[in-house]
Amino acid sequence: MATIKEVAKLAGVGTSTVTRYFKEGSYISEEAKEKIKKACEELNYFPNAIARAMKSNKSYTIGLMIPTITNPFFTELVETIEQNFMKAGYKTVLCNTNGNIELEKNYLKMAISSCFDGIIFITGSSKFEDLESNIPTLTLDRKSSKPNSNITIISDHRQGAVIGSKHLIDCGCNKILYLSGGDNIPSKERQAAFEEVMKEYGIVYEVKEWDIITEDEKEGLLNKGFDGVFAWNDITAIELLNYLYKKNKKVPEEIQILGFDNIKMSEWVHPKLTTVSQPVRRLGEEAFRCMIGLIEQKISPPFEIILENTLVIRETTKGFHDNKKE
């Protein structure tokens, strides 16, 4: 295995210059960088991560705790976060909790024992906030139940639900079904805002949790005459679209569908899904920026970053077809 001295000799620089090359934030000339990079590639040299951690008192590792890997929204969010940390020389470890508090505890113990530099919580409940940690943490895409002691980065779930609800009303919906995600924090916030809008405009509505209703109950809902459905996320909306297709229900002619998140799949289905778009890339970038700030002690809690959502009108609501006519 090559050594740092061999890299320095081949690159024609001092060992201290090679050391600075691998140290985040250190300055060396572009010419020296290129020489060291080529020498490392030729010698197949990689810095010793353990030695690096001991010297800098950092592991250059970040934990990402998510509720599920099956929802593409989290996949897209994690990808953005991972790319940003990779550019800064950090590794990311994905911790899929499936909403299990015991798994969250175990992952947290692992992060502490492995000397992770920080953890980003993107979990479904607020139970994780009772977990004690001595490493930097922040909450992403979930409103904190302890705003006075945490750093929270979210899209405005309430604002998104309001613009989505009003869009269905503007499209002529008079009886609207909200498909919830149960006790999931964003779902509850979106549902509360949805109900406020329905009451304000005097719209008949009902709330059901799609994942737990039976086939008979689904059939019964179809016979209740709903002309609009607001699904708490795109996955639920797409599942509903598939169900309606099997039942020969025309979308949007007979029933209009709205999702939330704007995952890539929402544009691939037929008809293309109208949805409230979360700023996934900005959420990931802000999470990276804030975590680095915490690690380097340039920022400290509490504070909250709230980003606005936008409405993407496609083929599952009549607004898309009205716009095409214009």
GIUR-V217292 format. One record per residue. N is the residue number from 1. RES is the residue in one letter. PHI is phi as a letter, one per 40 degrees, with the letter a starting at -180 (* if undefined). OMEGA is omega in whole degrees, 0 to 359 (999 if undefined). D_LAST is the distance of its C-alpha to the last C-alpha in Angstrom with 1 decimal. Layout:
n=N res=RES phi=PHI omega=OMEGA d_last=D_LAST
n=N res=RES phi=PHI omega=OMEGA d_last=D_LAST
This chain:
n=1 res=M phi=* omega=182 d_last=67.9
n=2 res=A phi=c omega=178 d_last=67.3
n=3 res=T phi=b omega=180 d_last=68.1
n=4 res=I phi=c omega=178 d_last=66.6
n=5 res=K phi=c omega=179 d_last=69.7
n=6 res=E phi=c omega=177 d_last=69.0
n=7 res=V phi=c omega=180 d_last=65.4
n=8 res=A phi=c omega=181 d_last=66.6
n=9 res=K phi=c omega=180 d_last=69.3
n=10 res=L phi=c omega=181 d_last=67.0
n=11 res=A phi=c omega=181 d_last=64.4
n=12 res=G phi=g omega=179 d_last=67.1
n=13 res=V phi=b omega=177 d_last=66.3
n=14 res=G phi=c omega=179 d_last=68.1
n=15 res=T phi=c omega=179 d_last=67.6
n=16 res=S phi=c omega=178 d_last=66.4
n=17 res=T phi=c omega=177 d_last=63.5
n=18 res=V phi=c omega=178 d_last=62.6
n=19 res=T phi=c omega=179 d_last=62.7
n=20 res=R phi=c omega=179 d_last=60.4
n=21 res=Y phi=d omega=182 d_last=58.0
n=22 res=F phi=c omega=182 d_last=57.5
n=23 res=K phi=c omega=182 d_last=57.5
n=24 res=E phi=d omega=175 d_last=54.1
n=25 res=G phi=g omega=180 d_last=53.8
n=26 res=S phi=c omega=182 d_last=56.8
n=27 res=Y phi=b omega=166 d_last=56.8
n=28 res=I phi=a omega=184 d_last=58.0
n=29 res=S phi=c omega=179 d_last=57.2
n=30 res=E phi=c omega=179 d_last=54.6
n=31 res=E phi=c omega=179 d_last=57.4
n=32 res=A phi=c omega=178 d_last=59.4
n=33 res=K phi=d omega=183 d_last=56.3
n=34 res=E phi=c omega=179 d_last=55.8
n=35 res=K phi=c omega=181 d_last=59.5
n=36 res=I phi=c omega=179 d_last=59.7
n=37 res=K phi=d omega=180 d_last=56.6
n=38 res=K phi=c omega=179 d_last=58.1
n=39 res=A phi=c omega=179 d_last=61.5
n=40 res=C phi=c omega=180 d_last=60.0
n=41 res=E phi=c omega=182 d_last=58.2
n=42 res=E phi=c omega=182 d_last=61.4
n=43 res=L phi=c omega=183 d_last=63.6
n=44 res=N phi=f omega=184 d_last=61.0
n=45 res=Y phi=c omega=173 d_last=61.6
n=46 res=F phi=b omega=179 d_last=59.8
n=47 res=P phi=c omega=178 d_last=60.8
n=48 res=N phi=c omega=185 d_last=62.6
n=49 res=A phi=c omega=182 d_last=60.1
n=50 res=I phi=c omega=179 d_last=63.0
n=51 res=A phi=c omega=179 d_last=64.9
n=52 res=R phi=c omega=181 d_last=61.7
n=53 res=A phi=c omega=181 d_last=61.0
n=54 res=M phi=c omega=183 d_last=64.6
n=55 res=K phi=c omega=184 d_last=64.7
n=56 res=S phi=c omega=185 d_last=61.4
n=57 res=N phi=g omega=179 d_last=61.6
n=58 res=K phi=b omega=178 d_last=58.1
n=59 res=S phi=c omega=184 d_last=57.1
n=60 res=Y phi=f omega=180 d_last=53.7
n=61 res=T phi=b omega=180 d_last=52.2
n=62 res=I phi=b omega=176 d_last=49.4
n=63 res=G phi=c omega=176 d_last=48.8
n=64 res=L phi=b omega=183 d_last=45.3
n=65 res=M phi=c omega=183 d_last=45.6
n=66 res=I phi=b omega=183 d_last=42.6
n=67 res=P phi=c omega=182 d_last=42.3
n=68 res=T phi=a omega=175 d_last=41.3
n=69 res=I phi=c omega=183 d_last=40.5
n=70 res=T phi=c omega=179 d_last=38.5
n=71 res=N phi=c omega=182 d_last=35.3
n=72 res=P phi=d omega=178 d_last=33.5
n=73 res=F phi=d omega=180 d_last=32.4
n=74 res=F phi=c omega=177 d_last=36.1
n=75 res=T phi=c omega=181 d_last=36.5
n=76 res=E phi=c omega=180 d_last=33.8
n=77 res=L phi=c omega=180 d_last=35.2
n=78 res=V phi=c omega=180 d_last=38.8
n=79 res=E phi=d omega=178 d_last=37.9
n=80 res=T phi=c omega=180 d_last=36.7
n=81 res=I phi=c omega=182 d_last=39.8
n=82 res=E phi=c omega=181 d_last=42.1
n=83 res=Q phi=c omega=180 d_last=40.9
n=84 res=N phi=c omega=180 d_last=41.4
n=85 res=F phi=c omega=180 d_last=44.9
n=86 res=M phi=c omega=179 d_last=45.9
n=87 res=K phi=c omega=181 d_last=45.3
n=88 res=A phi=c omega=177 d_last=47.6
n=89 res=G phi=g omega=180 d_last=50.3
n=90 res=Y phi=b omega=170 d_last=49.8
n=91 res=K phi=c omega=174 d_last=49.8
n=92 res=T phi=b omega=178 d_last=47.7
n=93 res=V phi=b omega=182 d_last=48.9
n=94 res=L phi=c omega=180 d_last=46.5
n=95 res=C phi=b omega=182 d_last=47.8
n=96 res=N phi=c omega=190 d_last=46.1
n=97 res=T phi=c omega=185 d_last=47.3
n=98 res=N phi=f omega=178 d_last=45.5
n=99 res=G phi=g omega=184 d_last=45.7
n=100 res=N phi=c omega=183 d_last=49.5
n=101 res=I phi=c omega=179 d_last=51.3
n=102 res=E phi=c omega=176 d_last=54.5
n=103 res=L phi=c omega=178 d_last=52.6
n=104 res=E phi=c omega=179 d_last=51.3
n=105 res=K phi=c omega=181 d_last=54.9
n=106 res=N phi=c omega=179 d_last=56.1
n=107 res=Y phi=c omega=180 d_last=53.5
n=108 res=L phi=c omega=177 d_last=54.3
n=109 res=K phi=c omega=179 d_last=58.0
n=110 res=M phi=c omega=181 d_last=57.3
n=111 res=A phi=c omega=181 d_last=55.4
n=112 res=I phi=c omega=182 d_last=58.2
n=113 res=S phi=c omega=180 d_last=61.0
n=114 res=S phi=c omega=177 d_last=59.2
n=115 res=C phi=f omega=174 d_last=58.7
n=116 res=F phi=d omega=179 d_last=54.9
n=117 res=D phi=c omega=179 d_last=53.7
n=118 res=G phi=a omega=176 d_last=50.9
n=119 res=I phi=b omega=174 d_last=48.8
n=120 res=I phi=b omega=180 d_last=45.1
n=121 res=F phi=c omega=174 d_last=44.5
n=122 res=I phi=b omega=188 d_last=41.2
n=123 res=T phi=c omega=187 d_last=42.7
n=124 res=G phi=c omega=183 d_last=41.4
n=125 res=S phi=b omega=179 d_last=43.9
n=126 res=S phi=c omega=183 d_last=45.7
n=127 res=K phi=c omega=183 d_last=49.2
n=128 res=F phi=c omega=183 d_last=49.3
n=129 res=E phi=c omega=175 d_last=49.7
n=130 res=D phi=c omega=179 d_last=53.2
n=131 res=L phi=c omega=181 d_last=54.3
n=132 res=E phi=c omega=182 d_last=56.6
n=133 res=S phi=a omega=178 d_last=56.1
n=134 res=N phi=b omega=177 d_last=57.8
n=135 res=I phi=b omega=182 d_last=55.1
n=136 res=P phi=d omega=178 d_last=51.9
n=137 res=T phi=b omega=170 d_last=49.0
n=138 res=L phi=a omega=183 d_last=45.5
n=139 res=T phi=b omega=182 d_last=42.9
n=140 res=L phi=b omega=177 d_last=39.5
n=141 res=D phi=g omega=178 d_last=36.4
n=142 res=R phi=b omega=179 d_last=38.7
n=143 res=K phi=c omega=183 d_last=39.5
n=144 res=S phi=c omega=174 d_last=43.2
n=145 res=S phi=c omega=179 d_last=45.5
n=146 res=K phi=b omega=185 d_last=47.8
n=147 res=P phi=c omega=182 d_last=45.6
n=148 res=N phi=c omega=182 d_last=48.8
n=149 res=S phi=b omega=184 d_last=50.2
n=150 res=N phi=b omega=168 d_last=47.4
n=151 res=I phi=b omega=183 d_last=44.8
n=152 res=T phi=b omega=177 d_last=41.4
n=153 res=I phi=b omega=184 d_last=38.1
n=154 res=I phi=b omega=163 d_last=35.1
n=155 res=S phi=c omega=184 d_last=31.4
n=156 res=D phi=c omega=183 d_last=30.7
n=157 res=H phi=d omega=180 d_last=30.5
n=158 res=R phi=c omega=180 d_last=30.2
n=159 res=Q phi=d omega=179 d_last=27.3
n=160 res=G phi=c omega=180 d_last=25.5
n=161 res=A phi=c omega=179 d_last=26.2
n=162 res=V phi=c omega=182 d_last=25.0
n=163 res=I phi=c omega=177 d_last=21.5
n=164 res=G phi=c omega=180 d_last=21.4
n=165 res=S phi=c omega=181 d_last=22.7
n=166 res=K phi=c omega=178 d_last=20.4
n=167 res=H phi=c omega=179 d_last=17.4
n=168 res=L phi=c omega=179 d_last=18.8
n=169 res=I phi=c omega=179 d_last=19.5
n=170 res=D phi=c omega=179 d_last=16.0
n=171 res=C phi=c omega=174 d_last=14.9
n=172 res=G phi=g omega=180 d_last=17.4
n=173 res=C phi=c omega=182 d_last=20.5
n=174 res=N phi=b omega=179 d_last=23.7
n=175 res=K phi=a omega=192 d_last=26.4
n=176 res=I phi=b omega=177 d_last=26.2
n=177 res=L phi=b omega=174 d_last=28.7
n=178 res=Y phi=b omega=177 d_last=29.6
n=179 res=L phi=c omega=189 d_last=31.4
n=180 res=S phi=c omega=175 d_last=33.8
n=181 res=G phi=b omega=179 d_last=36.0
n=182 res=G phi=g omega=184 d_last=39.1
n=183 res=D phi=c omega=178 d_last=41.1
n=184 res=N phi=d omega=186 d_last=39.1
n=185 res=I phi=d omega=179 d_last=38.7
n=186 res=P phi=c omega=180 d_last=35.0
n=187 res=S phi=c omega=181 d_last=34.3
n=188 res=K phi=c omega=179 d_last=36.3
n=189 res=E phi=c omega=180 d_last=34.5
n=190 res=R phi=c omega=179 d_last=31.1
n=191 res=Q phi=c omega=180 d_last=32.3
n=192 res=A phi=c omega=180 d_last=33.8
n=193 res=A phi=c omega=177 d_last=30.6
n=194 res=F phi=d omega=182 d_last=28.7
n=195 res=E phi=c omega=177 d_last=31.3
n=196 res=E phi=c omega=180 d_last=31.2
n=197 res=V phi=c omega=180 d_last=27.5
n=198 res=M phi=c omega=180 d_last=28.1
n=199 res=K phi=c omega=180 d_last=31.0
n=200 res=E phi=c omega=183 d_last=29.3
n=201 res=Y phi=c omega=178 d_last=26.6
n=202 res=G phi=g omega=182 d_last=29.0
n=203 res=I phi=c omega=175 d_last=27.4
n=204 res=V phi=c omega=182 d_last=29.8
n=205 res=Y phi=a omega=176 d_last=30.3
n=206 res=E phi=a omega=179 d_last=32.8
n=207 res=V phi=b omega=177 d_last=33.9
n=208 res=K phi=b omega=175 d_last=35.5
n=209 res=E phi=c omega=189 d_last=36.7
n=210 res=W phi=d omega=187 d_last=35.4
n=211 res=D phi=c omega=184 d_last=38.2
n=212 res=I phi=b omega=181 d_last=41.0
n=213 res=I phi=c omega=183 d_last=39.7
n=214 res=T phi=c omega=177 d_last=41.3
n=215 res=E phi=c omega=179 d_last=39.8
n=216 res=D phi=c omega=180 d_last=40.8
n=217 res=E phi=c omega=177 d_last=39.1
n=218 res=K phi=c omega=178 d_last=35.9
n=219 res=E phi=c omega=179 d_last=36.2
n=220 res=G phi=c omega=179 d_last=36.8
n=221 res=L phi=c omega=179 d_last=33.7
n=222 res=L phi=c omega=183 d_last=31.6
n=223 res=N phi=c omega=181 d_last=33.3
n=224 res=K phi=c omega=175 d_last=32.6
n=225 res=G phi=g omega=175 d_last=29.0
n=226 res=F phi=c omega=177 d_last=27.1
n=227 res=D phi=b omega=177 d_last=23.4
n=228 res=G phi=a omega=177 d_last=22.8
n=229 res=V phi=b omega=173 d_last=25.0
n=230 res=F phi=b omega=178 d_last=25.3
n=231 res=A phi=c omega=187 d_last=27.6
n=232 res=W phi=c omega=171 d_last=29.7
n=233 res=N phi=a omega=185 d_last=29.2
n=234 res=D phi=c omega=180 d_last=27.3
n=235 res=I phi=d omega=178 d_last=30.5
n=236 res=T phi=c omega=180 d_last=30.7
n=237 res=A phi=c omega=181 d_last=27.0
n=238 res=I phi=c omega=175 d_last=27.6
n=239 res=E phi=c omega=178 d_last=30.8
n=240 res=L phi=c omega=178 d_last=29.1
n=241 res=L phi=d omega=180 d_last=26.4
n=242 res=N phi=c omega=179 d_last=29.4
n=243 res=Y phi=c omega=181 d_last=31.2
n=244 res=L phi=c omega=178 d_last=28.4
n=245 res=Y phi=c omega=179 d_last=28.1
n=246 res=K phi=c omega=181 d_last=31.8
n=247 res=K phi=c omega=178 d_last=31.4
n=248 res=N phi=g omega=176 d_last=28.8
n=249 res=K phi=c omega=183 d_last=26.3
n=250 res=K phi=c omega=177 d_last=22.6
n=251 res=V phi=b omega=9 d_last=20.4
n=252 res=P phi=c omega=187 d_last=17.9
n=253 res=E phi=d omega=182 d_last=18.3
n=254 res=E phi=c omega=181 d_last=21.8
n=255 res=I phi=a omega=182 d_last=22.0
n=256 res=Q phi=b omega=186 d_last=19.8
n=257 res=I phi=b omega=177 d_last=21.5
n=258 res=L phi=b omega=177 d_last=21.6
n=259 res=G phi=b omega=180 d_last=24.1
n=260 res=F phi=a omega=175 d_last=25.7
n=261 res=D phi=h omega=186 d_last=26.9
n=262 res=N phi=g omega=173 d_last=24.4
n=263 res=I phi=c omega=183 d_last=27.2
n=264 res=K phi=d omega=182 d_last=26.7
n=265 res=M phi=c omega=183 d_last=27.0
n=266 res=S phi=c omega=178 d_last=23.9
n=267 res=E phi=c omega=182 d_last=21.8
n=268 res=W phi=c omega=183 d_last=24.3
n=269 res=V phi=c omega=176 d_last=24.3
n=270 res=H phi=b omega=354 d_last=22.3
n=271 res=P phi=c omega=181 d_last=19.9
n=272 res=K phi=c omega=190 d_last=19.3
n=273 res=L phi=c omega=168 d_last=20.1
n=274 res=T phi=c omega=187 d_last=18.2
n=275 res=T phi=a omega=172 d_last=20.9
n=276 res=V phi=c omega=187 d_last=22.3
n=277 res=S phi=c omega=172 d_last=23.5
n=278 res=Q phi=c omega=180 d_last=27.0
n=279 res=P phi=c omega=189 d_last=28.1
n=280 res=V phi=d omega=183 d_last=30.6
n=281 res=R phi=c omega=180 d_last=31.7
n=282 res=R phi=c omega=177 d_last=32.4
n=283 res=L phi=d omega=180 d_last=34.2
n=284 res=G phi=c omega=181 d_last=36.4
n=285 res=E phi=c omega=179 d_last=37.1
n=286 res=E phi=c omega=178 d_last=38.0
n=287 res=A phi=c omega=178 d_last=40.3
n=288 res=F phi=c omega=183 d_last=42.0
n=289 res=R phi=c omega=182 d_last=42.4
n=290 res=C phi=c omega=180 d_last=43.8
n=291 res=M phi=c omega=176 d_last=46.2
n=292 res=I phi=c omega=178 d_last=47.6
n=293 res=G phi=c omega=177 d_last=48.1
n=294 res=L phi=c omega=182 d_last=50.0
n=295 res=I phi=c omega=182 d_last=52.1
n=296 res=E phi=c omega=177 d_last=53.1
n=297 res=Q phi=f omega=177 d_last=53.6
n=298 res=K phi=c omega=175 d_last=51.3
n=299 res=I phi=b omega=177 d_last=49.3
n=300 res=S phi=a omega=178 d_last=50.4
n=301 res=P phi=c omega=4 d_last=49.0
n=302 res=P phi=c omega=162 d_last=47.7
n=303 res=F phi=a omega=186 d_last=44.1
n=304 res=E phi=b omega=175 d_last=40.6
n=305 res=I phi=b omega=181 d_last=37.5
n=306 res=I phi=b omega=182 d_last=34.2
n=307 res=L phi=b omega=181 d_last=30.9
n=308 res=E phi=c omega=174 d_last=27.4
n=309 res=N phi=c omega=178 d_last=25.0
n=310 res=T phi=b omega=179 d_last=21.3
n=311 res=L phi=c omega=176 d_last=18.6
n=312 res=V phi=b omega=184 d_last=17.2
n=313 res=I phi=c omega=178 d_last=14.3
n=314 res=R phi=b omega=194 d_last=14.7
n=315 res=E phi=c omega=184 d_last=15.1
n=316 res=T phi=c omega=172 d_last=17.6
n=317 res=T phi=b omega=184 d_last=15.4
n=318 res=K phi=c omega=178 d_last=12.6
n=319 res=G phi=d omega=179 d_last=10.7
n=320 res=F phi=c omega=182 d_last=10.2
n=321 res=H phi=c omega=176 d_last=8.8
n=322 res=D phi=c omega=179 d_last=6.5
n=323 res=N phi=c omega=180 d_last=5.2
n=324 res=K phi=c omega=180 d_last=5.4
n=325 res=K phi=c omega=180 d_last=3.8
n=326 res=E phi=c omega=999 d_last=0.0
